[in-house]
Amino acid sequence: AMEFLLAALKRTRRRLQLENLILLLLRILVLLLLALAVARPFFREAPLDAIADSDAHHVFVMDVSSSMGYKRAQNTTLDVARKAAEKVLEEIRPSEQDRFSLVTLSQYPETVLKGRNRKEQLRAALAELRPLDYGTSIHATLLEVRQLLDDPEIRNQDRRVHLFTDLQRLGWDSRD
């Protein structure tokens, strides 16, 4: 009878150790999830978005007013803005559905590039931009951007506007 009791005690002990180990792991997992919830981690991309193809229309709005010709050290303000636009462009991983457009920010805004699907085309258009003799009109430029975004030919779900400017005060003053 003692042998049966010792064998039952061994089996019960193993089962209890396994249950305690599982319980310990569950408690640790709950604490980790609680710590993550409190920390509110920031993920650059949602895990599913990284796998799926994007469907974005990227509108680059580049200030080409006369103030962008101001030269600081070796580069003009337009050169600095162009480098910032290149940096943003490098971070974009386009799919076949993505489109790129370029709008100039000035008193007389113009859509230089419309709905192209290659980054190289945007890069070339950015390189050709030169400062104009006009001032800045944010209102007129945003109307041009809105017209571009409402264009029925470009049907991207996600629309992103990237604005590169020196933020001259006169550009924001508008009677409209």
C-alpha positions as CSV (number, residue, x, y, z in Angstrom):
1,A,0.0,0.0,0.0
2,M,2.9,2.4,0.8
3,E,4.4,1.8,-2.7
4,F,1.1,2.8,-4.3
5,L,0.9,5.9,-2.1
6,L,4.5,6.9,-3.0
7,A,3.8,6.4,-6.7
8,A,0.6,8.5,-6.5
9,L,2.5,11.2,-4.6
10,K,5.2,11.4,-7.3
11,R,2.6,11.7,-10.1
12,T,0.7,14.3,-8.2
13,R,3.9,16.2,-7.5
14,R,4.9,16.3,-11.2
15,R,1.4,17.5,-12.2
16,L,1.5,20.2,-9.5
17,Q,5.0,21.4,-10.6
18,L,3.8,21.6,-14.2
19,E,0.6,23.5,-13.2
20,N,2.7,25.9,-11.1
21,L,5.1,26.5,-14.0
22,I,2.2,27.2,-16.4
23,L,0.6,29.5,-13.8
24,L,4.0,31.3,-13.3
25,L,4.4,31.8,-17.1
26,L,0.8,33.2,-17.4
27,R,1.5,35.7,-14.6
28,I,4.7,36.9,-16.2
29,L,2.8,37.3,-19.5
30,V,0.1,39.3,-17.9
31,L,2.7,41.6,-16.3
32,L,4.5,42.1,-19.6
33,L,1.2,42.9,-21.3
34,L,0.3,45.4,-18.5
35,A,3.8,47.0,-18.8
36,L,3.4,47.4,-22.6
37,A,-0.1,48.8,-22.2
38,V,1.2,51.4,-19.7
39,A,4.2,52.3,-21.9
40,R,2.0,52.7,-25.0
41,P,4.7,51.7,-27.5
42,F,4.8,53.5,-30.8
43,F,5.2,51.3,-33.9
44,R,6.3,53.0,-37.1
45,E,4.2,50.7,-39.2
46,A,1.4,48.5,-38.3
47,P,2.5,44.9,-38.8
48,L,-0.2,44.1,-41.4
49,D,0.5,47.4,-43.3
50,A,4.2,46.4,-43.8
51,I,3.1,43.2,-45.6
52,A,0.2,44.6,-47.6
53,D,0.6,46.9,-50.6
54,S,0.0,50.5,-49.9
55,D,-2.4,52.6,-51.9
56,A,-1.3,56.2,-51.3
57,H,-1.2,59.4,-53.3
58,H,1.8,61.4,-52.1
59,V,1.6,65.1,-53.0
60,F,4.8,66.9,-52.5
61,V,4.3,70.7,-52.2
62,M,7.6,72.6,-52.7
63,D,7.9,76.3,-52.1
64,V,9.6,78.0,-55.1
65,S,9.0,81.6,-54.0
66,S,11.8,84.1,-54.2
67,S,12.6,83.7,-50.5
68,M,13.7,80.1,-51.3
69,G,16.6,81.5,-53.3
70,Y,18.2,82.9,-50.1
71,K,21.6,81.4,-49.7
72,R,22.8,80.3,-46.3
73,A,26.4,79.2,-46.3
74,Q,26.7,77.0,-49.4
75,N,23.1,76.0,-49.9
76,T,19.9,77.9,-50.8
77,T,16.8,77.4,-48.8
78,L,15.4,75.5,-51.8
79,D,18.4,73.1,-51.6
80,V,17.7,72.4,-48.0
81,A,14.0,71.8,-48.7
82,R,14.9,69.6,-51.7
83,K,17.1,67.4,-49.4
84,A,14.3,67.1,-46.9
85,A,12.0,66.0,-49.7
86,E,14.6,63.4,-50.8
87,K,14.7,62.1,-47.2
88,V,11.0,61.7,-47.1
89,L,11.0,60.1,-50.5
90,E,13.6,57.6,-49.4
91,E,11.4,56.4,-46.5
92,I,8.5,55.7,-48.8
93,R,8.3,52.1,-50.1
94,P,5.9,52.4,-53.0
95,S,3.8,49.7,-54.5
96,E,2.3,49.7,-58.0
97,Q,-0.8,51.5,-56.8
98,D,1.1,54.5,-55.2
99,R,1.1,57.8,-57.1
100,F,3.4,60.8,-56.8
101,S,2.5,64.4,-57.6
102,L,4.5,67.7,-57.3
103,V,2.9,71.1,-56.8
104,T,4.8,74.3,-56.6
105,L,4.0,76.7,-53.7
106,S,3.9,80.3,-55.0
107,Q,1.5,83.0,-55.8
108,Y,0.8,81.1,-59.0
109,P,0.9,77.5,-58.0
110,E,1.4,74.8,-60.7
111,T,1.1,71.1,-60.8
112,V,4.5,70.1,-62.2
113,L,4.0,66.3,-61.9
114,K,0.6,64.6,-61.6
115,G,-0.1,61.0,-60.6
116,R,3.1,59.3,-61.6
117,N,3.9,55.9,-60.1
118,R,7.8,56.1,-60.1
119,K,9.9,57.8,-57.5
120,E,12.5,58.6,-60.1
121,Q,10.1,60.9,-62.0
122,L,9.5,62.9,-58.8
123,R,13.2,63.0,-58.0
124,A,13.9,64.4,-61.5
125,A,11.1,67.0,-61.2
126,L,12.4,68.1,-57.8
127,A,15.9,68.5,-59.2
128,E,14.6,70.9,-62.0
129,L,12.8,73.3,-59.6
130,R,14.3,76.8,-59.3
131,P,13.2,79.8,-57.2
132,L,10.7,82.1,-59.0
133,D,10.4,85.9,-58.7
134,Y,6.9,85.5,-57.1
135,G,5.8,85.5,-53.5
136,T,4.0,82.8,-51.6
137,S,0.2,82.2,-51.4
138,I,-0.7,79.3,-49.2
139,H,-4.3,79.7,-50.0
140,A,-3.9,79.5,-53.8
141,T,-1.6,76.5,-53.4
142,L,-3.9,74.6,-51.1
143,L,-6.7,75.2,-53.6
144,E,-4.5,73.6,-56.3
145,V,-3.7,70.7,-54.0
146,R,-7.4,70.2,-53.2
147,Q,-8.2,70.2,-56.9
148,L,-5.5,67.6,-57.4
149,L,-6.7,65.4,-54.6
150,D,-10.3,65.6,-55.9
151,D,-9.2,64.5,-59.4
152,P,-11.3,61.5,-60.4
153,E,-8.3,60.0,-62.4
154,I,-6.3,59.4,-59.2
155,R,-8.3,57.0,-57.0
156,N,-5.8,56.2,-54.2
157,Q,-7.4,55.6,-50.8
158,D,-4.7,57.2,-48.7
159,R,-3.7,60.7,-49.6
160,R,-0.6,62.3,-48.0
161,V,0.5,65.9,-48.5
162,H,4.2,66.7,-47.8
163,L,4.8,70.5,-47.5
164,F,8.3,71.9,-47.8
165,T,8.5,75.7,-47.2
166,D,10.4,78.4,-45.3
167,L,7.1,79.5,-43.8
168,Q,7.3,83.2,-44.8
169,R,4.6,85.1,-43.0
170,L,3.4,86.9,-46.1
171,G,2.4,83.5,-47.6
172,W,-0.1,82.9,-44.8
173,D,-1.7,86.4,-45.1
174,S,-4.7,86.1,-47.3
175,R,-7.9,88.0,-47.9
176,D,-9.7,84.8,-48.9
